[in-house]
Amino acid sequence: MDKKNYTWLFDLEEFTMTKDVHNDYTGTVRTTRSYTMPDIAKEIAAERTEYREKTIVNIGDLIDEKIRQLVCSGNTVITGSAVFGPSLLGVFLGNKGIVDPEVNKCVVNVSPSMEMRAEVAKVKPSFSGTVKSLGGARISLVLDTTTGKTDGTITPGGTLDVTGSKIRCLNADGTGIGNLTLVNTANDSVATTITVLAMNDPSRLMFNVPASLAPGSYRLMLETWFSNNSTRLK
């Protein structure tokens, strides 16, 4: 499918780096959903009926695995969407090439390919009409690591991997763990409060779901004062 024009809806959120200016904002693209390989395979199969979803998923998984292996072997990989390149972080003291594991870390740089940049050039931004004045904290995806599902189902006793924007869980003074709860949607009561986080980063949280959590419908609620590494919310 050759789609010539695209539109990205964006929200405005307060730009917290300028404490003395209160009318400056940045735009955040409003994403509609997250796509996994099975989702992509379903889209392709619907457009190209000669291909089976399972076959597409298997080939996609094989390509992803081979990309990881090639990049980790020190190669640059160029696909139709991205360029993957090995890189090394940190500064070396002296000319002996002595590696400090705390400073010199192997990473992968991923940048859009020429084809991706050409496709993105067809996108036009459109203001959604929403202005976020409280820092723009946003949960975008909740992954149940036990089942691998991102459809909202969770496993009691399992681990949740939550990704988003400005979701580091902090108190108002920038310390400790902020208020992270699972709320029973049937009566808006707090079913459990999470007090231990395996990961508490600006864009990622990981924590265990209590094994005693009863079957039901729950809403994940996060209260945080985090804005960025050096600035609390206004």
N, C-alpha and C positions, 0 to 999 in steps of 0.2 A: 504494500500500500504506500503510495507516494503522497503523503499529506503535505500540502504546500504551506499551510498557515497554522500556527498554534497560538494559544493565549495562556499566559500564566497569571492567575489571580494572585494579588499580593495584599497583605495586611501591613499597616504601619505600626511600628513599635518604638517606644521611647529610646532615644540614643543616650545611654547613661554615661558616656565618656565625658560629656560636657556638662558639668554640674551646674554651671551658672547660666546655661541656656536651656529653657524648658519647652521650646517649640520646635525642636529638631527631632527627626524620626528617621529610621531606616526601614526599608521594605523587606518583608519576609514572604517568600513564595508559599502559597497555601497549597500543599499537596493533597491529593484526593485519597490515595491509598498506596500501599506498598505491594510490589509485585515480586513473587518468588519465581523460580524456574517453572514449576507446574502451571502457575498463572500465565506466564509468557507462552508456554507450550499450548495452552488452551486457546490463547488469542491467535497464535499462528495456525493451529489446526482448524479454527473457525474460518480463517481466510484462505487457507491452502488445504483443501479437504483430502488431498492425496497423501498427507502426512499424518501419522498417528501421534497422539499426545505423548504416549509412553516412549515412543521412539525419539521424539524431539527432546524430552527430558533426559533420556539416557545419553544422547549425543551432547547435549548442553553440559551435563555433569562431567562427561569425559573431557570436553574442551576446558572447562574450569579447572579440573584436576591437572591437566597437562600444562596450563598456563602457570599454575602455582609451582609445579615442579621445575619448569624452565626458568622462571624468574628466580627461584631459590637456588638454581644452579649457576646464577650470575648472568643470565641472558636478559635482553630487552625484548619484550613481546608487544607487537602492534596488532590490535584487532580493529574491526570496523567501528568500535565505539571508544576505545581507550588505548593509551600507551602505558605499559607497565615497565618501570625501570628500577633496578636495585640501587640502593644508596646507603651511605654510612653516616650516621650522625656524630657530632662531637668534634672537639679539637684534640690533636695529639701533641703532647709536650715532648719536645726533642725530636730527633730524626731516626729513632730506633723502631718506630711503628708499634710501640707497646700499647696494647688495647686495655682500656679501663672499662670493664663491663657496665659500670654505672654511668658512663659518659658516652662511650662509643657503641652505638646500637645499630643493628641492621634493620633497615626499613625499606618499604617499597613506595616509590613515587608513582602516583596514578594521575595521568592528565588526559583530557579529551583528545580524541583523534581528529584528523582533519575533517572526516565525515561527520563526526559529532558536532564540531564547531560550525560546520556548514548548516546542519539541521537546526542548531540552536539559533542561528542567525535569522531563522524564519519565525521565531517566537516574538510576540509583542506583549509587554506587561499591561495589566489592567487592574486598577485599584478596586479592591473588593468592597470598600466602604467601611471596613472595620479598622479601628484605631486601638491598639493595645497600649494602654498607658501605664501598665504595672510590670513592665520588664519583659513581656513576651515569653515567659516560661511555657513550654509546650511539650507534652508527651506525644510522640509520633508512632511508637511501635512497642508492643509488649510481647515478648517471645517466651513461651513455655519451653525451657531447655529439655524437659523430660520427654515431651512429645514432638518438639520442633514446630508446634503450631503457633500461628499468630492471629488466630480467629477469635481470640477473647476467652478461650477455655484455658483453665489453669489446673495444675495438679497439686493437691494437698501434699505437703512434704517435699515438693519439688522446688526448683529455682526459677525465678523470673528474671529475664534480661530486658530491662527497660531502656529505650533510647529516645532521645528528644533534644530539646534546646533549653539551656539554662535550668537544668533539673538537679544540680548538685544540692543535696538536702542539708541546709544549714539553718541555724537559729539566727535571730535578728542581729546578734553581735558577731556573726560570722564563725561561730564555733559549734562543735558538737554535731548531732544529727537532728535535723528539723522534723516536723510532724509528717509522717508517712503512714497512711492508714488504708485499710480495706473497709469500705462502708457497705453494709447490707442495703441493697436498693429497695428491698421490700418495705423497710421501715426507717431508712436513713440512720440506722444505729451503727456505731463503730464495731465491726466484728473483730478486728485485730489491729494492733499498732506495731509497726516494724521498728525495732530498736537496734538491730544489727544489720549492717550493709557490707556485703563482700566487695562491692565497688560503689564509689560515690564520686563520680566525675561530672563535669558540667553537661556532658551529653549522654551519660550512661549510668544506670543504677543496676545493681544485682543484689538480690536478697532471696531468702528462703520463705516459702509459703508455709505457715503452720500446718503440721500434719493433722491437727484436730479441726481444721476449717470444715464446716458443714457444707453439704451441697447447697447451692443457691446462686443468686446473681449478686455480683459485687462491683463497686466502683472504686478504682484506685485514685486516692486523693493525696496530693503532695503540696505542702506549704513550705516555701523556701524564700529566703532573702537574697539568694545568689543572683548576681548580675554578670560579673566577670571576675577574674582573679584578683583584681585590685579595688573593685568598687562594689559596695552593697547597693541594693535597690534604693531608689529615692523614697 
